[in-house]
Amino acid sequence: MTAEEIEIFKKAIEDTILPYVINMNEKQMCDIIYNTPDIPDDFKNMLVEQLFIAKEKYLKQQNKKV
């Protein structure tokens, strides 16, 4: 992936998936992703990793607002 594609991928995660997983714990997130047959297995680890990063970033931003 190019740097531009990576940024587009991260933005897509923040816009589409993050709102659904923001209140889930790690096990819930992983269970859903790893048990979804439509996601290629080699893509699942990267997706989980990016979700953890996006969720952490979002939660840090929310704590700064409080």
Predicted model as a PDB file, atoms N, CA, C, CB and O in Angstrom, pLDDT in the B-factor column:
MODEL        1                                                                  
ATOM      1  N   MET A   1       0.839  -1.185   0.000  1.00 80.00           N  
ATOM      2  CA  MET A   1       0.000   0.000   0.000  1.00 80.00           C  
ATOM      3  C   MET A   1       0.882   1.246   0.000  1.00 80.00           C  
ATOM      4  CB  MET A   1      -0.953  -0.001   1.218  1.00 80.00           C  
ATOM      5  O   MET A   1       1.924   1.294   0.654  1.00 80.00           O  
ATOM      6  N   THR A   2       0.444   2.229  -0.736  1.00 93.00           N  
ATOM      7  CA  THR A   2       1.156   3.503  -0.714  1.00 93.00           C  
ATOM      8  C   THR A   2       0.755   4.277   0.543  1.00 93.00           C  
ATOM      9  CB  THR A   2       0.855   4.334  -2.000  1.00 93.00           C  
ATOM     10  O   THR A   2      -0.210   3.926   1.222  1.00 93.00           O  
ATOM     11  N   ALA A   3       1.499   5.317   0.834  1.00 92.00           N  
ATOM     12  CA  ALA A   3       1.189   6.145   2.003  1.00 92.00           C  
ATOM     13  C   ALA A   3      -0.205   6.751   1.878  1.00 92.00           C  
ATOM     14  CB  ALA A   3       2.239   7.259   2.172  1.00 92.00           C  
ATOM     15  O   ALA A   3      -0.937   6.855   2.862  1.00 92.00           O  
ATOM     16  N   GLU A   4      -0.562   7.148   0.667  1.00 96.00           N  
ATOM     17  CA  GLU A   4      -1.886   7.720   0.445  1.00 96.00           C  
ATOM     18  C   GLU A   4      -2.983   6.677   0.669  1.00 96.00           C  
ATOM     19  CB  GLU A   4      -1.985   8.295  -0.973  1.00 96.00           C  
ATOM     20  O   GLU A   4      -4.015   6.978   1.269  1.00 96.00           O  
ATOM     21  N   GLU A   5      -2.763   5.463   0.192  1.00 92.00           N  
ATOM     22  CA  GLU A   5      -3.740   4.387   0.384  1.00 92.00           C  
ATOM     23  C   GLU A   5      -3.915   4.037   1.856  1.00 92.00           C  
ATOM     24  CB  GLU A   5      -3.317   3.146  -0.393  1.00 92.00           C  
ATOM     25  O   GLU A   5      -5.022   3.740   2.303  1.00 92.00           O  
ATOM     26  N   ILE A   6      -2.828   4.072   2.600  1.00 88.00           N  
ATOM     27  CA  ILE A   6      -2.884   3.794   4.039  1.00 88.00           C  
ATOM     28  C   ILE A   6      -3.730   4.847   4.746  1.00 88.00           C  
ATOM     29  CB  ILE A   6      -1.461   3.751   4.647  1.00 88.00           C  
ATOM     30  O   ILE A   6      -4.553   4.512   5.597  1.00 88.00           O  
ATOM     31  N   GLU A   7      -3.533   6.108   4.400  1.00 92.00           N  
ATOM     32  CA  GLU A   7      -4.313   7.177   5.014  1.00 92.00           C  
ATOM     33  C   GLU A   7      -5.795   7.057   4.657  1.00 92.00           C  
ATOM     34  CB  GLU A   7      -3.774   8.540   4.577  1.00 92.00           C  
ATOM     35  O   GLU A   7      -6.659   7.294   5.502  1.00 92.00           O  
ATOM     36  N   ILE A   8      -6.088   6.693   3.420  1.00 94.00           N  
ATOM     37  CA  ILE A   8      -7.478   6.486   3.005  1.00 94.00           C  
ATOM     38  C   ILE A   8      -8.087   5.330   3.786  1.00 94.00           C  
ATOM     39  CB  ILE A   8      -7.565   6.213   1.483  1.00 94.00           C  
ATOM     40  O   ILE A   8      -9.237   5.407   4.220  1.00 94.00           O  
ATOM     41  N   PHE A   9      -7.318   4.260   3.966  1.00 90.00           N  
ATOM     42  CA  PHE A   9      -7.763   3.094   4.733  1.00 90.00           C  
ATOM     43  C   PHE A   9      -8.064   3.479   6.183  1.00 90.00           C  
ATOM     44  CB  PHE A   9      -6.696   1.982   4.689  1.00 90.00           C  
ATOM     45  O   PHE A   9      -9.102   3.100   6.724  1.00 90.00           O  
ATOM     46  N   LYS A  10      -7.167   4.223   6.804  1.00 90.00           N  
ATOM     47  CA  LYS A  10      -7.365   4.650   8.192  1.00 90.00           C  
ATOM     48  C   LYS A  10      -8.597   5.538   8.327  1.00 90.00           C  
ATOM     49  CB  LYS A  10      -6.126   5.394   8.703  1.00 90.00           C  
ATOM     50  O   LYS A  10      -9.370   5.398   9.275  1.00 90.00           O  
ATOM     51  N   LYS A  11      -8.775   6.446   7.383  1.00 93.00           N  
ATOM     52  CA  LYS A  11      -9.946   7.333   7.406  1.00 93.00           C  
ATOM     53  C   LYS A  11     -11.232   6.537   7.236  1.00 93.00           C  
ATOM     54  CB  LYS A  11      -9.839   8.400   6.302  1.00 93.00           C  
ATOM     55  O   LYS A  11     -12.236   6.831   7.884  1.00 93.00           O  
ATOM     56  N   ALA A  12     -11.206   5.539   6.374  1.00 93.00           N  
ATOM     57  CA  ALA A  12     -12.383   4.696   6.168  1.00 93.00           C  
ATOM     58  C   ALA A  12     -12.735   3.939   7.441  1.00 93.00           C  
ATOM     59  CB  ALA A  12     -12.144   3.711   5.018  1.00 93.00           C  
ATOM     60  O   ALA A  12     -13.914   3.794   7.766  1.00 93.00           O  
ATOM     61  N   ILE A  13     -11.736   3.458   8.160  1.00 92.00           N  
ATOM     62  CA  ILE A  13     -11.970   2.766   9.431  1.00 92.00           C  
ATOM     63  C   ILE A  13     -12.616   3.728  10.428  1.00 92.00           C  
ATOM     64  CB  ILE A  13     -10.637   2.195  10.006  1.00 92.00           C  
ATOM     65  O   ILE A  13     -13.601   3.386  11.081  1.00 92.00           O  
ATOM     66  N   GLU A  14     -12.058   4.926  10.540  1.00 92.00           N  
ATOM     67  CA  GLU A  14     -12.598   5.914  11.483  1.00 92.00           C  
ATOM     68  C   GLU A  14     -14.042   6.286  11.154  1.00 92.00           C  
ATOM     69  CB  GLU A  14     -11.730   7.172  11.483  1.00 92.00           C  
ATOM     70  O   GLU A  14     -14.853   6.499  12.055  1.00 92.00           O  
ATOM     71  N   ASP A  15     -14.354   6.362   9.889  1.00 94.00           N  
ATOM     72  CA  ASP A  15     -15.694   6.790   9.472  1.00 94.00           C  
ATOM     73  C   ASP A  15     -16.731   5.676   9.499  1.00 94.00           C  
ATOM     74  CB  ASP A  15     -15.629   7.362   8.092  1.00 94.00           C  
ATOM     75  O   ASP A  15     -17.911   5.945   9.725  1.00 94.00           O  
ATOM     76  N   THR A  16     -16.319   4.441   9.276  1.00 94.00           N  
ATOM     77  CA  THR A  16     -17.294   3.365   9.095  1.00 94.00           C  
ATOM     78  C   THR A  16     -17.352   2.353  10.227  1.00 94.00           C  
ATOM     79  CB  THR A  16     -17.000   2.651   7.842  1.00 94.00           C  
ATOM     80  O   THR A  16     -18.440   1.974  10.660  1.00 94.00           O  
ATOM     81  N   ILE A  17     -16.210   1.913  10.706  1.00 93.00           N  
ATOM     82  CA  ILE A  17     -16.187   0.829  11.695  1.00 93.00           C  
ATOM     83  C   ILE A  17     -16.059   1.350  13.117  1.00 93.00           C  
ATOM     84  CB  ILE A  17     -15.045  -0.122  11.401  1.00 93.00           C  
ATOM     85  O   ILE A  17     -16.694   0.822  14.030  1.00 93.00           O  
ATOM     86  N   LEU A  18     -15.253   2.370  13.312  1.00 93.00           N  
ATOM     87  CA  LEU A  18     -14.993   2.885  14.654  1.00 93.00           C  
ATOM     88  C   LEU A  18     -16.256   3.228  15.437  1.00 93.00           C  
ATOM     89  CB  LEU A  18     -14.129   4.097  14.561  1.00 93.00           C  
ATOM     90  O   LEU A  18     -16.327   2.906  16.623  1.00 93.00           O  
ATOM     91  N   PRO A  19     -17.258   3.870  14.828  1.00 93.00           N  
ATOM     92  CA  PRO A  19     -18.468   4.171  15.611  1.00 93.00           C  
ATOM     93  C   PRO A  19     -19.137   2.928  16.206  1.00 93.00           C  
ATOM     94  CB  PRO A  19     -19.464   4.899  14.740  1.00 93.00           C  
ATOM     95  O   PRO A  19     -19.804   3.016  17.236  1.00 93.00           O  
ATOM     96  N   TYR A  20     -18.962   1.794  15.571  1.00 93.00           N  
ATOM     97  CA  TYR A  20     -19.574   0.561  16.068  1.00 93.00           C  
ATOM     98  C   TYR A  20     -18.746  -0.104  17.165  1.00 93.00           C  
ATOM     99  CB  TYR A  20     -19.774  -0.409  14.927  1.00 93.00           C  
ATOM    100  O   TYR A  20     -19.306  -0.738  18.059  1.00 93.00           O  
ATOM    101  N   VAL A  21     -17.438   0.031  17.108  1.00 92.00           N  
ATOM    102  CA  VAL A  21     -16.582  -0.680  18.062  1.00 92.00           C  
ATOM    103  C   VAL A  21     -16.108   0.184  19.221  1.00 92.00           C  
ATOM    104  CB  VAL A  21     -15.391  -1.236  17.351  1.00 92.00           C  
ATOM    105  O   VAL A  21     -15.441  -0.316  20.127  1.00 92.00           O  
ATOM    106  N   ILE A  22     -16.436   1.447  19.210  1.00 92.00           N  
ATOM    107  CA  ILE A  22     -15.903   2.362  20.221  1.00 92.00           C  
ATOM    108  C   ILE A  22     -16.269   1.936  21.638  1.00 92.00           C  
ATOM    109  CB  ILE A  22     -16.410   3.767  19.966  1.00 92.00           C  
ATOM    110  O   ILE A  22     -15.499   2.173  22.568  1.00 92.00           O  
ATOM    111  N   ASN A  23     -17.418   1.318  21.817  1.00 92.00           N  
ATOM    112  CA  ASN A  23     -17.829   0.889  23.150  1.00 92.00           C  
ATOM    113  C   ASN A  23     -17.649  -0.607  23.385  1.00 92.00           C  
ATOM    114  CB  ASN A  23     -19.263   1.258  23.377  1.00 92.00           C  
ATOM    115  O   ASN A  23     -18.118  -1.142  24.390  1.00 92.00           O  
ATOM    116  N   MET A  24     -16.977  -1.276  22.468  1.00 95.00           N  
ATOM    117  CA  MET A  24     -16.707  -2.700  22.637  1.00 95.00           C  
ATOM    118  C   MET A  24     -15.366  -2.894  23.329  1.00 95.00           C  
ATOM    119  CB  MET A  24     -16.723  -3.428  21.275  1.00 95.00           C  
ATOM    120  O   MET A  24     -14.475  -2.050  23.236  1.00 95.00           O  
ATOM    121  N   ASN A  25     -15.240  -4.016  24.021  1.00 94.00           N  
ATOM    122  CA  ASN A  25     -13.935  -4.336  24.582  1.00 94.00           C  
ATOM    123  C   ASN A  25     -13.121  -5.103  23.535  1.00 94.00           C  
ATOM    124  CB  ASN A  25     -14.080  -5.166  25.898  1.00 94.00           C  
ATOM    125  O   ASN A  25     -13.627  -5.439  22.464  1.00 94.00           O  
ATOM    126  N   GLU A  26     -11.873  -5.369  23.855  1.00 94.00           N  
ATOM    127  CA  GLU A  26     -10.957  -6.013  22.914  1.00 94.00           C  
ATOM    128  C   GLU A  26     -11.481  -7.372  22.441  1.00 94.00           C  
ATOM    129  CB  GLU A  26      -9.586  -6.184  23.556  1.00 94.00           C  
ATOM    130  O   GLU A  26     -11.410  -7.687  21.253  1.00 94.00           O  
ATOM    131  N   LYS A  27     -11.998  -8.162  23.357  1.00 96.00           N  
ATOM    132  CA  LYS A  27     -12.487  -9.491  22.998  1.00 96.00           C  
ATOM    133  C   LYS A  27     -13.664  -9.408  22.038  1.00 96.00           C  
ATOM    134  CB  LYS A  27     -12.889 -10.264  24.249  1.00 96.00           C  
ATOM    135  O   LYS A  27     -13.731 -10.169  21.073  1.00 96.00           O  
ATOM    136  N   GLN A  28     -14.583  -8.500  22.290  1.00 96.00           N  
ATOM    137  CA  GLN A  28     -15.741  -8.348  21.417  1.00 96.00           C  
ATOM    138  C   GLN A  28     -15.319  -7.951  20.001  1.00 96.00           C  
ATOM    139  CB  GLN A  28     -16.704  -7.305  21.991  1.00 96.00           C  
ATOM    140  O   GLN A  28     -15.815  -8.501  19.018  1.00 96.00           O  
ATOM    141  N   MET A  29     -14.400  -6.992  19.912  1.00 95.00           N  
ATOM    142  CA  MET A  29     -13.915  -6.557  18.609  1.00 95.00           C  
ATOM    143  C   MET A  29     -13.263  -7.710  17.854  1.00 95.00           C  
ATOM    144  CB  MET A  29     -12.926  -5.406  18.768  1.00 95.00           C  
ATOM    145  O   MET A  29     -13.564  -7.949  16.685  1.00 95.00           O  
ATOM    146  N   CYS A  30     -12.382  -8.408  18.525  1.00 96.00           N  
ATOM    147  CA  CYS A  30     -11.660  -9.507  17.886  1.00 96.00           C  
ATOM    148  C   CYS A  30     -12.602 -10.636  17.489  1.00 96.00           C  
ATOM    149  CB  CYS A  30     -10.575 -10.039  18.816  1.00 96.00           C  
ATOM    150  O   CYS A  30     -12.474 -11.200  16.402  1.00 96.00           O  
ATOM    151  N   ASP A  31     -13.538 -10.965  18.355  1.00 96.00           N  
ATOM    152  CA  ASP A  31     -14.490 -12.033  18.036  1.00 96.00           C  
ATOM    153  C   ASP A  31     -15.253 -11.733  16.760  1.00 96.00           C  
ATOM    154  CB  ASP A  31     -15.468 -12.237  19.185  1.00 96.00           C  
ATOM    155  O   ASP A  31     -15.419 -12.609  15.912  1.00 96.00           O  
ATOM    156  N   ILE A  32     -15.711 -10.515  16.622  1.00 95.00           N  
ATOM    157  CA  ILE A  32     -16.479 -10.145  15.430  1.00 95.00           C  
ATOM    158  C   ILE A  32     -15.607 -10.231  14.180  1.00 95.00           C  
ATOM    159  CB  ILE A  32     -17.059  -8.723  15.577  1.00 95.00           C  
ATOM    160  O   ILE A  32     -16.000 -10.836  13.183  1.00 95.00           O  
ATOM    161  N   ILE A  33     -14.439  -9.632  14.237  1.00 95.00           N  
ATOM    162  CA  ILE A  33     -13.580  -9.599  13.044  1.00 95.00           C  
ATOM    163  C   ILE A  33     -13.091 -10.991  12.670  1.00 95.00           C  
ATOM    164  CB  ILE A  33     -12.382  -8.676  13.274  1.00 95.00           C  
ATOM    165  O   ILE A  33     -13.161 -11.384  11.506  1.00 95.00           O  
ATOM    166  N   TYR A  34     -12.592 -11.744  13.662  1.00 96.00           N  
ATOM    167  CA  TYR A  34     -12.032 -13.054  13.351  1.00 96.00           C  
ATOM    168  C   TYR A  34     -13.089 -14.085  12.973  1.00 96.00           C  
ATOM    169  CB  TYR A  34     -11.246 -13.556  14.521  1.00 96.00           C  
ATOM    170  O   TYR A  34     -12.757 -15.122  12.400  1.00 96.00           O  
ATOM    171  N   ASN A  35     -14.347 -13.819  13.283  1.00 96.00           N  
ATOM    172  CA  ASN A  35     -15.419 -14.749  12.923  1.00 96.00           C  
ATOM    173  C   ASN A  35     -16.243 -14.274  11.731  1.00 96.00           C  
ATOM    174  CB  ASN A  35     -16.328 -14.963  14.106  1.00 96.00           C  
ATOM    175  O   ASN A  35     -17.292 -14.845  11.435  1.00 96.00           O  
ATOM    176  N   THR A  36     -15.780 -13.243  11.051  1.00 95.00           N  
ATOM    177  CA  THR A  36     -16.459 -12.756   9.851  1.00 95.00           C  
ATOM    178  C   THR A  36     -15.820 -13.410   8.633  1.00 95.00           C  
ATOM    179  CB  THR A  36     -16.386 -11.197   9.750  1.00 95.00           C  
ATOM    180  O   THR A  36     -14.671 -13.119   8.301  1.00 95.00           O  
ATOM    181  N   PRO A  37     -16.562 -14.296   7.966  1.00 95.00           N  
ATOM    182  CA  PRO A  37     -15.968 -15.030   6.843  1.00 95.00           C  
ATOM    183  C   PRO A  37     -15.685 -14.166   5.616  1.00 95.00           C  
ATOM    184  CB  PRO A  37     -16.873 -16.153   6.449  1.00 95.00           C  
ATOM    185  O   PRO A  37     -14.880 -14.556   4.770  1.00 95.00           O  
ATOM    186  N   ASP A  38     -16.325 -13.005   5.500  1.00 94.00           N  
ATOM    187  CA  ASP A  38     -16.127 -12.150   4.322  1.00 94.00           C  
ATOM    188  C   ASP A  38     -14.804 -11.387   4.343  1.00 94.00           C  
ATOM    189  CB  ASP A  38     -17.264 -11.167   4.213  1.00 94.00           C  
ATOM    190  O   ASP A  38     -14.415 -10.800   3.334  1.00 94.00           O  
ATOM    191  N   ILE A  39     -14.117 -11.389   5.470  1.00 93.00           N  
ATOM    192  CA  ILE A  39     -12.835 -10.691   5.575  1.00 93.00           C  
ATOM    193  C   ILE A  39     -11.721 -11.716   5.367  1.00 93.00           C  
ATOM    194  CB  ILE A  39     -12.688  -9.964   6.965  1.00 93.00           C  
ATOM    195  O   ILE A  39     -11.679 -12.724   6.073  1.00 93.00           O  
ATOM    196  N   PRO A  40     -10.821 -11.479   4.414  1.00 94.00           N  
ATOM    197  CA  PRO A  40      -9.704 -12.414   4.206  1.00 94.00           C  
ATOM    198  C   PRO A  40      -8.860 -12.545   5.475  1.00 94.00           C  
ATOM    199  CB  PRO A  40      -8.817 -11.946   3.026  1.00 94.00           C  
ATOM    200  O   PRO A  40      -8.608 -11.561   6.170  1.00 94.00           O  
ATOM    201  N   ASP A  41      -8.433 -13.759   5.762  1.00 91.00           N  
ATOM    202  CA  ASP A  41      -7.683 -14.021   6.993  1.00 91.00           C  
ATOM    203  C   ASP A  41      -6.427 -13.167   7.125  1.00 91.00           C  
ATOM    204  CB  ASP A  41      -7.303 -15.476   7.056  1.00 91.00           C  
ATOM    205  O   ASP A  41      -6.121 -12.692   8.219  1.00 91.00           O  
ATOM    206  N   ASP A  42      -5.695 -12.962   6.032  1.00 88.00           N  
ATOM    207  CA  ASP A  42      -4.463 -12.177   6.122  1.00 88.00           C  
ATOM    208  C   ASP A  42      -4.724 -10.688   6.346  1.00 88.00           C  
ATOM    209  CB  ASP A  42      -3.645 -12.361   4.864  1.00 88.00           C  
ATOM    210  O   ASP A  42      -3.804  -9.941   6.677  1.00 88.00           O  
ATOM    211  N   PHE A  43      -5.960 -10.258   6.169  1.00 92.00           N  
ATOM    212  CA  PHE A  43      -6.336  -8.861   6.369  1.00 92.00           C  
ATOM    213  C   PHE A  43      -6.837  -8.610   7.789  1.00 92.00           C  
ATOM    214  CB  PHE A  43      -7.405  -8.456   5.362  1.00 92.00           C  
ATOM    215  O   PHE A  43      -6.800  -7.476   8.265  1.00 92.00           O  
ATOM    216  N   LYS A  44      -7.301  -9.646   8.461  1.00 95.00           N  
ATOM    217  CA  LYS A  44      -7.927  -9.491   9.780  1.00 95.00           C  
ATOM    218  C   LYS A  44      -6.983  -8.909  10.823  1.00 95.00           C  
ATOM    219  CB  LYS A  44      -8.439 -10.824  10.264  1.00 95.00           C  
ATOM    220  O   LYS A  44      -7.377  -8.022  11.580  1.00 95.00           O  
ATOM    221  N   ASN A  45      -5.752  -9.388  10.876  1.00 94.00           N  
ATOM    222  CA  ASN A  45      -4.800  -8.874  11.871  1.00 94.00           C  
ATOM    223  C   ASN A  45      -4.526  -7.390  11.678  1.00 94.00           C  
ATOM    224  CB  ASN A  45      -3.489  -9.651  11.798  1.00 94.00           C  
ATOM    225  O   ASN A  45      -4.479  -6.630  12.645  1.00 94.00           O  
ATOM    226  N   MET A  46      -4.345  -6.982  10.427  1.00 91.00           N  
ATOM    227  CA  MET A  46      -4.094  -5.569  10.150  1.00 91.00           C  
ATOM    228  C   MET A  46      -5.311  -4.725  10.523  1.00 91.00           C  
ATOM    229  CB  MET A  46      -3.737  -5.364   8.665  1.00 91.00           C  
ATOM    230  O   MET A  46      -5.167  -3.628  11.062  1.00 91.00           O  
ATOM    231  N   LEU A  47      -6.498  -5.233  10.240  1.00 93.00           N  
ATOM    232  CA  LEU A  47      -7.715  -4.504  10.573  1.00 93.00           C  
ATOM    233  C   LEU A  47      -7.860  -4.330  12.083  1.00 93.00           C  
ATOM    234  CB  LEU A  47      -8.934  -5.228  10.007  1.00 93.00           C  
ATOM    235  O   LEU A  47      -8.177  -3.240  12.560  1.00 93.00           O  
ATOM    236  N   VAL A  48      -7.631  -5.398  12.823  1.00 94.00           N  
ATOM    237  CA  VAL A  48      -7.711  -5.324  14.288  1.00 94.00           C  
ATOM    238  C   VAL A  48      -6.697  -4.318  14.826  1.00 94.00           C  
ATOM    239  CB  VAL A  48      -7.469  -6.716  14.921  1.00 94.00           C  
ATOM    240  O   VAL A  48      -7.017  -3.497  15.686  1.00 94.00           O  
ATOM    241  N   GLU A  49      -5.497  -4.391  14.318  1.00 93.00           N  
ATOM    242  CA  GLU A  49      -4.448  -3.464  14.763  1.00 93.00           C  
ATOM    243  C   GLU A  49      -4.851  -2.017  14.498  1.00 93.00           C  
ATOM    244  CB  GLU A  49      -3.116  -3.778  14.056  1.00 93.00           C  
ATOM    245  O   GLU A  49      -4.706  -1.166  15.376  1.00 93.00           O  
ATOM    246  N   GLN A  50      -5.349  -1.732  13.314  1.00 92.00           N  
ATOM    247  CA  GLN A  50      -5.745  -0.369  12.976  1.00 92.00           C  
ATOM    248  C   GLN A  50      -6.945   0.095  13.800  1.00 92.00           C  
ATOM    249  CB  GLN A  50      -6.067  -0.272  11.493  1.00 92.00           C  
ATOM    250  O   GLN A  50      -7.053   1.275  14.135  1.00 92.00           O  
ATOM    251  N   LEU A  51      -7.841  -0.830  14.124  1.00 94.00           N  
ATOM    252  CA  LEU A  51      -8.969  -0.476  14.988  1.00 94.00           C  
ATOM    253  C   LEU A  51      -8.505  -0.110  16.389  1.00 94.00           C  
ATOM    254  CB  LEU A  51      -9.967  -1.627  15.057  1.00 94.00           C  
ATOM    255  O   LEU A  51      -9.004   0.846  16.981  1.00 94.00           O  
ATOM    256  N   PHE A  52      -7.554  -0.865  16.920  1.00 94.00           N  
ATOM    257  CA  PHE A  52      -7.017  -0.541  18.239  1.00 94.00           C  
ATOM    258  C   PHE A  52      -6.386   0.847  18.230  1.00 94.00           C  
ATOM    259  CB  PHE A  52      -5.984  -1.595  18.677  1.00 94.00           C  
ATOM    260  O   PHE A  52      -6.591   1.635  19.154  1.00 94.00           O  
ATOM    261  N   ILE A  53      -5.626   1.140  17.191  1.00 94.00           N  
ATOM    262  CA  ILE A  53      -4.968   2.441  17.084  1.00 94.00           C  
ATOM    263  C   ILE A  53      -6.000   3.563  16.957  1.00 94.00           C  
ATOM    264  CB  ILE A  53      -4.010   2.461  15.878  1.00 94.00           C  
ATOM    265  O   ILE A  53      -5.898   4.586  17.633  1.00 94.00           O  
ATOM    266  N   ALA A  54      -6.986   3.366  16.094  1.00 93.00           N  
ATOM    267  CA  ALA A  54      -8.017   4.394  15.887  1.00 93.00           C  
ATOM    268  C   ALA A  54      -8.831   4.613  17.159  1.00 93.00           C  
ATOM    269  CB  ALA A  54      -8.951   3.997  14.727  1.00 93.00           C  
ATOM    270  O   ALA A  54      -9.161   5.747  17.504  1.00 93.00           O  
ATOM    271  N   LYS A  55      -9.149   3.535  17.845  1.00 94.00           N  
ATOM    272  CA  LYS A  55      -9.937   3.642  19.073  1.00 94.00           C  
ATOM    273  C   LYS A  55      -9.143   4.380  20.156  1.00 94.00           C  
ATOM    274  CB  LYS A  55     -10.353   2.239  19.573  1.00 94.00           C  
ATOM    275  O   LYS A  55      -9.684   5.244  20.846  1.00 94.00           O  
ATOM    276  N   GLU A  56      -7.889   4.043  20.297  1.00 94.00           N  
ATOM    277  CA  GLU A  56      -7.027   4.706  21.278  1.00 94.00           C  
ATOM    278  C   GLU A  56      -6.920   6.208  20.971  1.00 94.00           C  
ATOM    279  CB  GLU A  56      -5.619   4.056  21.288  1.00 94.00           C  
ATOM    280  O   GLU A  56      -7.020   7.043  21.870  1.00 94.00           O  
ATOM    281  N   LYS A  57      -6.719   6.531  19.712  1.00 92.00           N  
ATOM    282  CA  LYS A  57      -6.622   7.929  19.287  1.00 92.00           C  
ATOM    283  C   LYS A  57      -7.922   8.676  19.597  1.00 92.00           C  
ATOM    284  CB  LYS A  57      -6.302   8.015  17.778  1.00 92.00           C  
ATOM    285  O   LYS A  57      -7.892   9.794  20.111  1.00 92.00           O  
ATOM    286  N   TYR A  58      -9.044   8.063  19.289  1.00 92.00           N  
ATOM    287  CA  TYR A  58     -10.344   8.678  19.531  1.00 92.00           C  
ATOM    288  C   TYR A  58     -10.559   8.919  21.030  1.00 92.00           C  
ATOM    289  CB  TYR A  58     -11.468   7.792  18.965  1.00 92.00           C  
ATOM    290  O   TYR A  58     -10.984  10.001  21.434  1.00 92.00           O  
ATOM    291  N   LEU A  59     -10.267   7.914  21.840  1.00 91.00           N  
ATOM    292  CA  LEU A  59     -10.480   8.043  23.283  1.00 91.00           C  
ATOM    293  C   LEU A  59      -9.572   9.100  23.900  1.00 91.00           C  
ATOM    294  CB  LEU A  59     -10.250   6.704  23.968  1.00 91.00           C  
ATOM    295  O   LEU A  59      -9.989   9.808  24.817  1.00 91.00           O  
ATOM    296  N   LYS A  60      -8.341   9.220  23.414  1.00 93.00           N  
ATOM    297  CA  LYS A  60      -7.437  10.266  23.901  1.00 93.00           C  
ATOM    298  C   LYS A  60      -7.979  11.646  23.550  1.00 93.00           C  
ATOM    299  CB  LYS A  60      -6.024  10.083  23.310  1.00 93.00           C  
ATOM    300  O   LYS A  60      -7.907  12.567  24.363  1.00 93.00           O  
ATOM    301  N   GLN A  61      -8.522  11.794  22.337  1.00 91.00           N  
ATOM    302  CA  GLN A  61      -9.110  13.077  21.939  1.00 91.00           C  
ATOM    303  C   GLN A  61     -10.310  13.422  22.795  1.00 91.00           C  
ATOM    304  CB  GLN A  61      -9.515  13.047  20.470  1.00 91.00           C  
ATOM    305  O   GLN A  61     -10.504  14.587  23.144  1.00 91.00           O  
ATOM    306  N   GLN A  62     -11.112  12.443  23.136  1.00 89.00           N  
ATOM    307  CA  GLN A  62     -12.288  12.678  23.966  1.00 89.00           C  
ATOM    308  C   GLN A  62     -11.882  13.098  25.378  1.00 89.00           C  
ATOM    309  CB  GLN A  62     -13.167  11.420  24.017  1.00 89.00           C  
ATOM    310  O   GLN A  62     -12.522  13.959  25.981  1.00 89.00           O  
ATOM    311  N   ASN A  63     -10.831  12.496  25.897  1.00 88.00           N  
ATOM    312  CA  ASN A  63     -10.360  12.864  27.243  1.00 88.00           C  
ATOM    313  C   ASN A  63      -9.812  14.294  27.279  1.00 88.00           C  
ATOM    314  CB  ASN A  63      -9.275  11.878  27.713  1.00 88.00           C  
ATOM    315  O   ASN A  63      -9.912  14.962  28.308  1.00 88.00           O  
ATOM    316  N   LYS A  64      -9.251  14.760  26.201  1.00 82.00           N  
ATOM    317  CA  LYS A  64      -8.746  16.129  26.141  1.00 82.00           C  
ATOM    318  C   LYS A  64      -9.883  17.141  26.152  1.00 82.00           C  
ATOM    319  CB  LYS A  64      -7.888  16.323  24.897  1.00 82.00           C  
ATOM    320  O   LYS A  64      -9.716  18.260  26.638  1.00 82.00           O  
ATOM    321  N   LYS A  65     -11.044  16.751  25.616  1.00 72.00           N  
ATOM    322  CA  LYS A  65     -12.191  17.652  25.563  1.00 72.00           C  
ATOM    323  C   LYS A  65     -12.852  17.820  26.917  1.00 72.00           C  
ATOM    324  CB  LYS A  65     -13.202  17.147  24.566  1.00 72.00           C  
ATOM    325  O   LYS A  65     -13.521  18.824  27.161  1.00 72.00           O  
ATOM    326  N   VAL A  66     -12.673  16.851  27.800  1.00 59.00           N  
ATOM    327  CA  VAL A  66     -13.348  16.878  29.097  1.00 59.00           C  
ATOM    328  C   VAL A  66     -12.642  17.782  30.062  1.00 59.00           C  
ATOM    329  CB  VAL A  66     -13.444  15.490  29.680  1.00 59.00           C  
ATOM    330  O   VAL A  66     -13.075  17.923  31.206  1.00 59.00           O  
TER     331      VAL A  66                                                      
ENDMDL                                                                          
END                                                                             
